[in-house]
Amino acid sequence: MIGAGCATAVASYSIQGYLPAYTTQQLGLPDNVAVIAITVASAVSIFGVPLCGWLCDRIGRRPLIIAGGLAIAVFAGPFWLLVGTKSTPLIVMAVILGFAVMLNSMIFGPAGSFYSELLPTEVRYTGLVLARETTAVLFSGTAPFIATLLVHAGGGSPLLLAGYMALSGIVTAVSVLLLPETAPRALRRKERKGGAGDGRTPAGIEYTEV
């Protein structure tokens, strides 16, 4: 669960926390360019998060989160290339795709249900807080600092930072791949097909026949 939140910690906070500094200090752009891009992306997330929440109830939590992790791994390099164009529309598009669609919607949208369903009710809140806050300490809080170090080590190039973001997406995808599916509809669909999936039962989910 700690690894599952790696991308939303590293990539998200690299964008939210470090992008404004990068666009002003490294690219010489006005202060408001990154702010506008993040604001527009946040507005898009208002629609994307519930849409992906609705979708994950139907196809499962894992497919969306894994797809989001792999998407950010592939898009990390192009993201910074688009930012490097210094074009405000392209920067806004990059932030919408990376931050609003891949991170907020595809990963964070299903995460609330996925995390809580993985744990038995008697330890759910303790386990959820432990996993998410450990992720925050290890990855979220350090992301802007590490981003600054990586860009400095790259001589002003964001290539190393793109690699760090890509790695976080891979960690998320692999971590979720190792966890069981928890969406009730997806599990019932497997049962109707006569298969038990990967044989792992999520600890926190129960069913009642109606």
N, C-alpha and C positions, 0 to 999 in steps of 0.2 A: 504493500500500500504506500509505503514511503517512496519507493521508486516510481510508482504509478503517477505520482504528482510532480515528478521531476521537470517535465516540459513546461507545465503551467507555472512552475516556480522560476526556472532559469530563463526560458525564452520570454515569458510574459514580463518578468521584471527587468530583463535586459531592454525590452521595448519601452515599458512604462518608465523605468527608472533611469536608463542610460541614454536612450535615443535623443531626448531633448539636449543633453550635454554634447552628444556626438554631432548633431546637426549644427549646433552653434559654434563649438570649439574646433571641430575638425573640418567642417564644410563651410563655415562662415555664413550660414543661413540665419534669417531673423528668428527671434525666440519663439514666435507663434507658429512656425511651420509644424514642428513636432506636436505641439499642443493641439492644433487643429486636426492633425491626422489621428491622434489618440482619441480626441473627442468624437470625431465622426465614427471611428471604429467602435467606440463604446455605445454609440447610438445604434449602430447596426447590431451589436450584441444583444440589445433589448429584444430583438426579433429572433436572432439566431439561437440564443440559449434555450428558450422554450421550444423552438422548433426541433432542435436536436434532442431535448428532453422527451418530447412527444415521439420522435423517431426511435429513440433507444428503448422505449417501452414496447415497440413492435419488432424490432430486429435484434435487440439485445444491447447491453451496455458495452461489451468488449469490442465489437466490430467498429463502433464509432470512435472509441478512445484509441484503439490501435491505429486506425486510419489517420486520426489526428496526429498521433505521435510520429508516424512515418511521413505524413505530409509536412510537418514542421522540419523533420530531418532533411527532406529533399529541398524545401523552400528556404532554408536558412541562408544559403549562399545567394540565391536570387534576391532575397529580401534586402540584403545589404548592397547588392549591386543596384537595385532600384533606388534605394536611399542615396547611393552615391551619384546618381544622375543630377541631384539637386533640383529636380523638378517636383514642385509641390503636388500636382495631380498623381504622379507616379509614387511619391512617398505615401500619400493618402491611400492609394490602391494597395501598396505593399503592407501597410499597417492593417487595413481592413482584412486582407487575406490571411496574414500571419496571426494577428492578434484577435480579431473579431471572429473569423471563420474557423481557423484551425485550433486555436487555443481556447478561447472563451466558449465557442459553440460546440465543437466536436469533442473536446476533452472535458472542459469544465461543466458543460451542460449535463452529461450523464453522470458526472462524478458523485454528486450528492446521493443519488439513489444507489449507485454502485458501491460506494464506501460503506454506507449504512447497512446494506443488505449482506455484506460480507461477514458481518459480526453478529454473534448471538446477542439477544436483547439485553441480557444481564450485564454485559460488558461493552455494549455498543458505544456509548458516549465516551467512556474512557479510552477505548481503542481508537475511535475516530479522532479524538483530540490528540492522542499520542502520535498517530501517524501523520496527521496534517500539520501539527505544530513542529514535529521533527523535520518534516520537509521544509517548512518555513525557515527554521533555524539553519539547516544545512544548505539550502539552495536559494530560497527567496531573498533573504536578507543579504546574502553574500553576492547575489547576481550583479548588481550595478558596480560593486567594487571589483569583482573579477573581470567584468566587461572592460572596465577602465584599464586594468593591468594588461589584459590581452591585446587591446588596441595599442597601448603604449609599447608592448613587446613587439607588435607587428609594425612598428614605425608609423602608426597612424592608420594602417590598413585594418579593416574589420574581419579579415580572413580567419584569424584564430578565434575570434568571437563567433563567427558563423559556424566553425567547427564545434565549439562548445555548445551552441544552441542545437546543432544537429545531433550531437551525442545525447543531449537531454531528451530529445524526441525518441531516439532509439531506446534509451533506458525506460521511458514510459511505455513504449510499445511492447518490449520484452517483459516488463514487469506485469502488465495487464494480461499478456499471453499466458503467464504462469498462474494467473488467478482464475477461479471458476466464473462462469456466467451466472448472473443473478436475476435477470429479467424474467418475471413469471411467465409471460407469454412465450418467450423464446424457449424456456425450459419445457413448457407444456407441449410446444411444437415438436421438440426432440422426443418427448415421451410418446406422442402419437405416432411418430415414425418408427418407434420400437427401439430407439437407441438411447443410451444413457450418456451420450456426449463423451466427455473426458473422464467420466466416472467420479468426479469430485462434486460433492454437494455443498452449496454455500451454507455457512453455518447459521446465518441470521434470517433465513426465509422459510416460511411455513405455508401450507396450502390447506384450504378448506373446500370440500366439494359442495357445490350449491345445486 
